Amino acid sequence: MFEANTERAEMMLRGLHEHSTDESMDEVATFIHPKAEMRLLVSFGKPLRGRPAIVAALEKGREAAFYRARVNHFEWLDDHTLLTFAFARYALEGGGFAEGNVYWLDELHEDLIWRVTVFRSEDEARRAYEDGFEERTR
């Protein structure tokens, strides 16, 4: 992957993962593939499909209001997949919130963010990648 593409990809993913409801979603929305599939903290790991559903989940509700994340670093696993390391505060499905290290498998397609899956352990994220990231997010 070219260095400029690497920098752009990491900038897009940092924008997605560090987004908060205090900011406009307009720029981040342009980074999301129209047919994206994501399992995010704001959706309690449940699948979201399509840019409109993803943007709505990131903008609205208690889950979005609680959510804060800071990306620590990225590790490229192949030409299209990154493992993103972060610290996040997020709402829990049963109420309250948690904070701690989180890990995302981020997959790019057509130079946009296409598939994202959140994990609470690095080992779990790496296992999912090894088991076939594409298969896991269907």
N, CA, C and O of each residue as an XYZ file, in Angstrom:
552
protein
N       0.853     -1.179      0.000
C       0.000      0.000      0.000
C       0.892      1.233      0.000
O       1.907      1.276      0.695
N       0.509      2.229     -0.780
C       1.277      3.470     -0.843
C       1.159      4.219      0.471
O       0.136      4.146      1.153
N       2.229      4.947      0.824
C       2.241      5.672      2.099
C       1.086      6.669      2.192
O       0.464      6.785      3.248
N       0.785      7.395      1.102
C      -0.318      8.368      1.127
C      -1.639      7.674      1.409
O      -2.460      8.190      2.167
N      -1.857      6.496      0.803
C      -3.085      5.745      1.056
C      -3.138      5.251      2.495
O      -4.206      5.229      3.108
N      -1.989      4.855      3.035
C      -1.905      4.411      4.421
C      -2.301      5.548      5.360
O      -3.107      5.361      6.271
N      -1.735      6.708      5.130
C      -2.050      7.871      5.962
C      -3.523      8.245      5.854
O      -4.157      8.563      6.861
N      -4.074      8.211      4.640
C      -5.489      8.550      4.449
C      -6.385      7.540      5.170
O      -7.349      7.919      5.836
N      -6.061      6.260      5.032
C      -6.861      5.221      5.680
C      -6.856      5.404      7.195
O      -7.906      5.332      7.833
N      -5.689      5.636      7.766
C      -5.595      5.829      9.214
C      -6.317      7.095      9.649
O      -6.929      7.113     10.718
N      -6.262      8.156      8.846
C      -6.997      9.388      9.154
C      -8.511      9.135      9.144
O      -9.228      9.611     10.024
N      -8.992      8.382      8.144
C     -10.421      8.076      8.067
C     -10.863      7.257      9.279
O     -11.894      7.545      9.887
N     -10.082      6.241      9.626
C     -10.449      5.378     10.748
C     -10.370      6.114     12.079
O     -11.206      5.900     12.956
N      -9.383      6.969     12.235
C      -9.303      7.776     13.455
C     -10.552      8.670     13.551
O     -11.127      8.819     14.629
N     -10.962      9.256     12.435
C     -12.167     10.088     12.421
C     -13.409      9.310     12.822
O     -14.232      9.803     13.592
N     -13.548      8.093     12.301
C     -14.700      7.247     12.646
C     -14.671      6.861     14.120
O     -15.652      7.062     14.836
N     -13.564      6.314     14.569
C     -13.498      5.771     15.924
C     -13.471      6.837     17.010
O     -13.938      6.594     18.123
N     -12.932      8.008     16.707
C     -12.859      9.061     17.715
C     -14.010     10.050     17.612
O     -14.048     11.034     18.352
N     -14.936      9.805     16.716
C     -16.074     10.710     16.541
C     -16.908     10.792     17.811
O     -17.101      9.795     18.507
N     -17.393     11.980     18.100
C     -18.329     12.153     19.216
C     -19.518     12.960     18.734
O     -19.463     13.592     17.679
N     -20.580     12.938     19.499
C     -21.795     13.668     19.113
C     -21.590     15.180     19.179
O     -22.458     15.932     18.736
N     -20.463     15.643     19.722
C     -20.159     17.072     19.766
C     -19.706     17.598     18.406
O     -19.591     18.808     18.216
N     -19.452     16.702     17.467
C     -18.903     17.062     16.160
C     -19.889     16.703     15.058
O     -20.742     15.831     15.223
N     -19.753     17.395     13.931
C     -20.561     17.068     12.762
C     -20.133     15.716     12.205
O     -18.947     15.389     12.190
N     -21.083     14.954     11.758
C     -20.822     13.630     11.190
C     -20.579     13.708      9.677
O     -20.258     12.698      9.052
N     -20.729     14.888      9.094
C     -20.678     15.031      7.642
C     -19.388     14.498      7.020
O     -19.446     13.716      6.070
N     -18.231     14.904      7.534
C     -16.974     14.458      6.943
C     -16.771     12.960      7.151
O     -16.385     12.250      6.222
N     -17.028     12.481      8.364
C     -16.856     11.053      8.651
C     -17.767     10.221      7.753
O     -17.363      9.155      7.289
N     -18.966     10.681      7.504
C     -19.905      9.934      6.659
C     -19.332      9.709      5.260
O     -19.609      8.679      4.645
N     -18.544     10.646      4.750
C     -17.962     10.479      3.413
C     -16.901      9.387      3.376
O     -16.551      8.912      2.296
N     -16.382      8.978      4.535
C     -15.369      7.929      4.613
C     -15.986      6.531      4.643
O     -15.276      5.539      4.474
N     -17.295      6.444      4.856
C     -17.985      5.161      5.033
C     -18.539      4.686      3.700
O     -19.260      5.422      3.027
N     -18.212      3.475      3.320
C     -18.715      2.879      2.087
C     -20.241      2.822      2.156
O     -20.792      2.516      3.213
N     -20.931      3.109      1.055
C     -22.403      3.079      1.074
C     -22.986      1.740      1.534
O     -24.071      1.707      2.114
N     -22.279      0.640      1.280
C     -22.764     -0.691      1.674
C     -21.980     -1.250      2.862
O     -21.852     -2.465      3.014
N     -21.465     -0.367      3.689
C     -20.651     -0.775      4.840
C     -21.441     -1.661      5.789
O     -22.667     -1.588      5.867
N     -20.697     -2.508      6.515
C     -21.254     -3.360      7.564
C     -20.386     -3.173      8.799
O     -19.175     -3.390      8.746
N     -20.994     -2.773      9.907
C     -20.212     -2.505     11.108
C     -20.891     -3.050     12.348
O     -22.116     -3.062     12.469
N     -20.048     -3.502     13.263
C     -20.455     -3.909     14.610
C     -19.682     -2.991     15.545
O     -18.480     -3.162     15.750
N     -20.386     -2.016     16.109
C     -19.753     -0.946     16.874
C     -20.149     -0.990     18.340
O     -21.098     -1.677     18.718
N     -19.429     -0.263     19.145
C     -19.789     -0.140     20.560
C     -21.164      0.499     20.716
O     -21.930      0.112     21.598
N     -21.482      1.476     19.866
C     -22.787      2.151     19.975
C     -23.942      1.258     19.543
O     -25.102      1.584     19.794
N     -23.638      0.130     18.893
C     -24.700     -0.830     18.528
C     -24.579     -2.108     19.355
O     -25.184     -3.129     19.028
N     -23.781     -2.040     20.443
C     -23.551     -3.186     21.327
C     -23.041     -4.402     20.552
O     -23.326     -5.544     20.912
N     -22.279     -4.140     19.480
C     -21.705     -5.208     18.676
C     -22.671     -5.853     17.697
O     -22.306     -6.789     16.985
N     -23.905     -5.357     17.657
C     -24.885     -5.898     16.710
C     -24.647     -5.264     15.337
O     -24.191     -4.124     15.254
N     -24.950     -5.989     14.267
C     -24.632     -5.483     12.928
C     -25.460     -4.272     12.514
O     -26.667     -4.195     12.746
N     -24.762     -3.338     11.894
C     -25.376     -2.185     11.244
C     -25.008     -2.302      9.771
O     -23.857     -2.594      9.443
N     -25.965     -2.080      8.885
C     -25.688     -2.218      7.450
C     -26.100     -0.948      6.724
O     -27.216     -0.450      6.876
N     -25.163     -0.437      5.928
C     -25.409      0.741      5.108
C     -25.023      2.026      5.822
O     -25.168      2.154      7.038
N     -24.529      2.970      5.039
C     -24.079      4.248      5.590
C     -25.145      4.945      6.433
O     -24.816      5.412      7.523
N     -26.419      5.045      5.990
C     -27.416      5.756      6.801
C     -27.614      5.162      8.195
O     -27.736      5.905      9.169
N     -27.649      3.838      8.303
C     -27.834      3.187      9.613
C     -26.630      3.427     10.518
O     -26.784      3.644     11.720
N     -25.453      3.389      9.950
C     -24.233      3.597     10.729
C     -24.160      5.037     11.229
O     -23.873      5.278     12.401
N     -24.418      5.988     10.342
C     -24.389      7.404     10.727
C     -25.422      7.681     11.810
O     -25.126      8.385     12.775
N     -26.619      7.145     11.668
C     -27.672      7.355     12.678
C     -27.231      6.817     14.039
O     -27.456      7.467     15.059
N     -26.609      5.643     14.065
C     -26.164      5.059     15.334
C     -25.071      5.904     15.981
O     -25.014      6.011     17.206
N     -24.211      6.498     15.175
C     -23.122      7.320     15.704
C     -23.586      8.693     16.179
O     -22.906      9.343     16.972
N     -24.734      9.128     15.696
C     -25.215     10.478     16.010
C     -26.258     10.548     17.127
O     -26.362     11.566     17.812
N     -27.023      9.486     17.313
C     -28.214      9.596     18.159
C     -28.235      8.580     19.291
O     -27.656      7.496     19.206
N     -28.917      8.972     20.337
C     -29.189      8.048     21.414
C     -28.189      8.081     22.547
O     -27.121      8.687     22.454
N     -28.561      7.426     23.596
C     -27.747      7.327     24.810
C     -26.380      6.729     24.519
O     -25.372      7.178     25.063
N     -26.345      5.710     23.656
C     -25.095      5.036     23.332
C     -24.101      6.002     22.686
O     -22.921      6.016     23.036
N     -24.587      6.804     21.745
C     -23.723      7.776     21.064
C     -23.281      8.879     22.013
O     -22.144      9.344     21.935
N     -24.167      9.303     22.910
C     -23.837     10.375     23.846
C     -22.748      9.952     24.840
O     -21.899     10.769     25.195
N     -22.756      8.707     25.291
C     -21.754      8.201     26.232
C     -20.403      7.935     25.568
O     -19.359      8.017     26.215
N     -20.430      7.621     24.294
C     -19.256      7.111     23.602
C     -18.140      8.153     23.466
O     -18.369      9.281     23.032
N     -16.932      7.742     23.850
C     -15.705      8.509     23.629
C     -14.592      7.499     23.409
O     -14.512      6.500     24.123
N     -13.739      7.745     22.434
C     -12.611      6.838     22.191
C     -11.393      7.634     21.770
O     -11.496      8.704     21.171
N     -10.247      7.086     22.097
C      -8.972      7.659     21.683
C      -8.139      6.535     21.085
O      -7.773      5.586     21.778
N      -7.843      6.648     19.792
C      -7.032      5.647     19.104
C      -5.592      5.773     19.570
O      -5.029      6.867     19.588
N      -5.004      4.652     19.945
C      -3.600      4.623     20.361
C      -2.671      4.353     19.179
O      -1.669      5.044     18.996
N      -3.014      3.343     18.381
C      -2.220      3.060     17.193
C      -2.940      2.051     16.303
O      -3.947      1.451     16.679
N      -2.373      1.892     15.098
C      -2.901      0.971     14.097
C      -1.841     -0.072     13.771
O      -0.642      0.200     13.831
N      -2.299     -1.262     13.426
C      -1.412     -2.304     12.902
C      -2.043     -2.822     11.617
O      -3.172     -3.313     11.622
N      -1.305     -2.710     10.517
C      -1.792     -3.225      9.245
C      -1.615     -4.738      9.228
O      -0.508     -5.241      9.419
N      -2.711     -5.466      8.999
C      -2.675     -6.924      8.958
C      -2.512     -7.440      7.536
O      -1.936     -8.507      7.319
N      -3.021     -6.680      6.566
C      -2.825     -6.956      5.143
C      -3.090     -5.642      4.415
O      -3.222     -4.600      5.056
N      -3.167     -5.676      3.101
C      -3.320     -4.430      2.327
C      -4.648     -3.724      2.546
O      -4.788     -2.557      2.179
N      -5.625     -4.404      3.135
C      -6.958     -3.820      3.288
C      -7.506     -3.885      4.706
O      -8.601     -3.387      4.964
N      -6.769     -4.487      5.625
C      -7.293     -4.706      6.969
C      -6.335     -4.165      8.018
O      -5.129     -4.403      7.961
N      -6.891     -3.435      8.974
C      -6.114     -2.899     10.086
C      -6.688     -3.402     11.398
O      -7.884     -3.667     11.515
N      -5.813     -3.529     12.377
C      -6.220     -3.746     13.756
C      -5.982     -2.413     14.448
O      -4.854     -1.923     14.503
N      -7.052     -1.833     14.972
C      -6.976     -0.526     15.621
C      -7.045     -0.724     17.129
O      -7.941     -1.398     17.637
N      -6.098     -0.135     17.834
C      -6.000     -0.217     19.294
C      -6.477      1.114     19.863
O      -6.038      2.175     19.419
N      -7.383      1.060     20.853
C      -7.922      2.299     21.411
C      -8.336      2.110     22.862
O      -8.407      0.991     23.369
N      -8.601      3.213     23.503
C      -9.200      3.249     24.831
C     -10.545      3.930     24.656
O     -10.620      4.990     24.035
N     -11.608      3.344     25.190
C     -12.943      3.894     24.960
C     -13.801      3.853     26.210
O     -13.619      3.019     27.097
N     -14.739      4.782     26.247
C     -15.825      4.779     27.223
C     -17.089      4.557     26.403
O     -17.298      5.211     25.382
N     -17.939      3.623     26.860
C     -19.098      3.267     26.056
C     -20.233      2.800     26.954
O     -20.019      2.294     28.056
N     -21.440      2.985     26.450
C     -22.639      2.557     27.169
C     -22.749      1.038     27.140
O     -22.357      0.387     26.171
N     -23.290      0.491     28.221
C     -23.578     -0.936     28.286
C     -25.050     -1.161     27.958
O     -25.896     -0.319     28.258
N     -25.340     -2.270     27.358
C     -26.704     -2.555     26.915
C     -27.694     -2.560     28.074
O     -28.828     -2.111     27.906
N     -27.300     -3.055     29.241
C     -28.194     -3.129     30.386
C     -28.234     -1.868     31.236
O     -28.909     -1.838     32.265
N     -27.519     -0.823     30.818
C     -27.442      0.419     31.577
C     -26.032      0.636     32.099
O     -25.239     -0.301     32.185
N     -25.736      1.846     32.437
C     -24.403      2.194     32.897
C     -23.429      2.286     31.743
O     -23.820      2.298     30.576
N     -22.151      2.350     32.087
C     -21.140      2.399     31.041
C     -19.869      1.715     31.512
O     -19.699      1.429     32.698
N     -18.986      1.461     30.567
C     -17.692      0.838     30.851
C     -16.624      1.651     30.145
O     -16.910      2.444     29.248
N     -15.385      1.435     30.570
C     -14.273      2.015     29.833
C     -13.086      1.079     29.914
O     -12.881      0.383     30.908
N     -12.320      1.080     28.856
C     -11.157      0.215     28.798
C     -10.630      0.106     27.386
O     -11.090      0.799     26.478
N      -9.654     -0.778     27.210
C      -9.071     -0.999     25.891
C     -10.073     -1.714     24.996
O     -10.773     -2.629     25.429
N     -10.129     -1.282     23.750
C     -10.962     -1.923     22.734
C     -10.127     -2.072     21.468
O      -9.112     -1.399     21.288
N     -10.576     -2.963     20.601
C      -9.833     -3.294     19.388
C     -10.837     -3.421     18.254
O     -11.884     -4.050     18.409
N     -10.517     -2.827     17.125
C     -11.381     -2.949     15.952
C     -10.625     -3.619     14.829
O      -9.459     -3.309     14.584
N     -11.282     -4.535     14.150
C     -10.813     -4.995     12.856
C     -11.515     -4.101     11.850
O     -12.743     -4.075     11.769
N     -10.722     -3.374     11.087
C     -11.240     -2.421     10.112
C     -10.831     -2.877      8.720
O      -9.651     -3.103      8.453
N     -11.808     -3.010      7.841
C     -11.526     -3.446      6.480
C     -11.931     -2.354      5.501
O     -13.011     -1.774      5.605
N     -11.043     -2.086      4.548
C     -11.284     -1.063      3.536
C     -11.689     -1.717      2.227
O     -11.258     -2.826      1.910
N     -12.526     -1.013      1.470
C     -12.954     -1.475      0.152
C     -13.217     -0.231     -0.678
O     -13.909      0.685     -0.233
N     -12.662     -0.198     -1.888
C     -12.818      0.967     -2.760
C     -12.372      2.252     -2.059
O     -12.991      3.303     -2.224
N     -11.300      2.159     -1.279
C     -10.704      3.296     -0.555
C     -11.643      3.929      0.468
O     -11.491      5.103      0.807
N     -12.609      3.160      0.960
C     -13.528      3.627      2.003
C     -13.595      2.581      3.116
O     -13.187      1.435      2.929
N     -14.107      2.983      4.258
C     -14.291      2.062      5.377
C     -15.482      1.171      5.060
O     -16.592      1.656      4.843
N     -15.242     -0.129      5.034
C     -16.277     -1.056      4.591
C     -16.800     -1.934      5.709
O     -18.008     -1.985      5.939
N     -15.911     -2.626      6.410
C     -16.338     -3.496      7.500
C     -15.553     -3.154      8.759
O     -14.337     -2.966      8.727
N     -16.279     -3.079      9.861
C     -15.670     -2.780     11.157
C     -16.324     -3.685     12.187
O     -17.547     -3.807     12.244
N     -15.484     -4.320     13.001
C     -15.994     -5.140     14.094
C     -15.207     -4.805     15.349
O     -13.976     -4.770     15.331
N     -15.921     -4.559     16.436
C     -15.281     -4.215     17.706
C     -15.068     -5.465     18.552
O     -15.878     -6.391     18.536
N     -13.969     -5.471     19.284
C     -13.634     -6.547     20.216
C     -13.131     -5.935     21.508
O     -12.598     -4.825     21.513
N     -13.298     -6.651     22.589
C     -12.809     -6.174     23.881
C     -11.473     -6.801     24.264
O     -10.902     -6.467     25.303
N     -10.967     -7.722     23.414
C      -9.631     -8.273     23.656
C      -8.873     -8.359     22.333
O      -9.446     -8.639     21.280
N      -7.581     -8.114     22.421
C      -6.724     -8.200     21.237
C      -6.697     -9.626     20.702
O      -6.755     -9.831     19.489
N      -6.612    -10.607     21.583
C      -6.581    -12.006     21.147
C      -7.834    -12.378     20.359
O      -7.754    -13.056     19.334
N      -8.976    -11.934     20.839
C     -10.238    -12.220     20.153
C     -10.247    -11.595     18.751
O     -10.700    -12.220     17.792
N      -9.748    -10.371     18.640
C      -9.688     -9.696     17.342
C      -8.749    -10.434     16.387
O      -9.077    -10.638     15.219
N      -7.604    -10.824     16.881
C      -6.641    -11.546     16.042
C      -7.178    -12.913     15.617
O      -6.963    -13.338     14.482
N      -7.866    -13.593     16.512
C      -8.477    -14.892     16.173
C      -9.526    -14.714     15.075
O      -9.594    -15.507     14.136
N     -10.329    -13.679     15.202
C     -11.366    -13.423     14.193
C     -10.728    -13.153     12.830
O     -11.220    -13.621     11.803
N      -9.644    -12.406     12.829
C      -8.947    -12.149     11.566
C      -8.410    -13.458     10.984
O      -8.580    -13.736      9.797
N      -7.779    -14.232     11.811
C      -7.215    -15.508     11.350
C      -8.303    -16.470     10.876
O      -8.084    -17.236      9.938
N      -9.469    -16.436     11.514
C     -10.576    -17.332     11.147
C     -11.314    -16.859      9.896
O     -12.197    -17.553      9.392
N     -10.960    -15.712      9.414
C     -11.621    -15.190      8.221
C     -12.513    -14.029      8.570
O     -13.710    -14.198      8.805
N     -11.933    -12.853      8.602
C     -12.670    -11.645      8.974
C     -13.928    -11.471      8.134
O     -14.987    -11.142      8.669
N     -13.829    -11.684      6.843
C     -14.978    -11.508      5.977
C     -16.109    -12.460      6.352
O     -17.273    -12.058      6.372
N     -15.788    -13.688      6.642
C     -16.785    -14.679      7.021
C     -17.476    -14.314      8.328
O     -18.680    -14.521      8.483
N     -16.707    -13.771      9.264
C     -17.200    -13.451     10.598
C     -18.231    -12.319     10.617
O     -19.113    -12.310     11.476
N     -18.136    -11.369      9.691
C     -19.002    -10.188      9.736
C     -20.283    -10.332      8.915
O     -21.052     -9.377      8.807
N     -20.516    -11.471      8.354
C     -21.747    -11.649      7.558
C     -22.961    -11.747      8.428
O     -24.073    -11.898      7.922
